Amino acid sequence: MKKTDQINLTPELQEGLEQKVKALHEIIQDIGETYPSVAFASSFGAEDIVLHHAIHQSSNKIAIF
């Protein structure tokens, strides 16, 4: 069972989540193209892990430290 299976996601919530994830990936792509030597300083908190995962999924070589 996936974690999201435990949450009652209405179609509206699912669509909103997908839009936000898409926007996050677009922002990360833009940052990587605009600033090729950018790095992400992470404290490995919950919010940072979300960004870490999104950066990892992108095609950019954004350093994480």
C-alpha positions in Angstrom: 0.0 0.0 0.0 1.3 3.4 -1.0 1.3 6.3 1.6 -1.1 8.2 -0.6 -3.6 5.3 -0.5 -4.0 6.2 3.2 -5.2 9.7 2.3 -8.6 10.5 0.9 -7.5 12.5 -2.2 -10.5 13.9 -4.0 -10.0 14.5 -7.8 -9.7 18.2 -7.0 -6.9 17.7 -4.5 -5.1 15.2 -6.8 -5.2 17.7 -9.6 -4.0 20.5 -7.4 -1.1 18.4 -6.1 -0.1 17.4 -9.7 -0.1 21.1 -10.7 2.1 22.0 -7.8 4.5 19.2 -8.5 4.7 20.2 -12.2 5.4 23.8 -11.2 8.1 22.7 -8.8 9.8 20.7 -11.5 9.6 23.7 -13.9 11.1 26.0 -11.3 14.0 23.6 -10.6 14.6 23.3 -14.4 14.7 27.1 -14.8 17.1 27.5 -11.8 19.4 24.8 -13.2 19.5 26.5 -16.6 19.9 30.0 -15.3 22.5 29.2 -12.6 24.5 26.2 -13.8 26.7 26.2 -10.7 23.8 26.4 -8.2 23.9 24.2 -5.1 21.2 23.4 -2.5 22.0 23.6 1.2 19.9 21.0 2.9 19.2 20.4 6.6 17.5 17.2 5.6 14.2 18.4 7.2 10.9 17.2 5.7 10.7 20.2 3.3 14.3 19.8 2.2 13.7 16.1 1.4 10.8 17.1 -0.9 13.2 19.5 -2.7 16.0 16.9 -2.7 13.7 14.4 -4.4 12.6 16.9 -7.0 16.1 17.9 -7.7 17.2 14.2 -8.0 14.3 13.7 -10.5 15.4 16.6 -12.7 18.0 16.5 -15.4 20.0 19.3 -13.7 23.3 18.7 -12.0 22.3 20.7 -8.9 24.7 19.9 -6.0 23.2 19.1 -2.6 25.1 19.5 0.6 
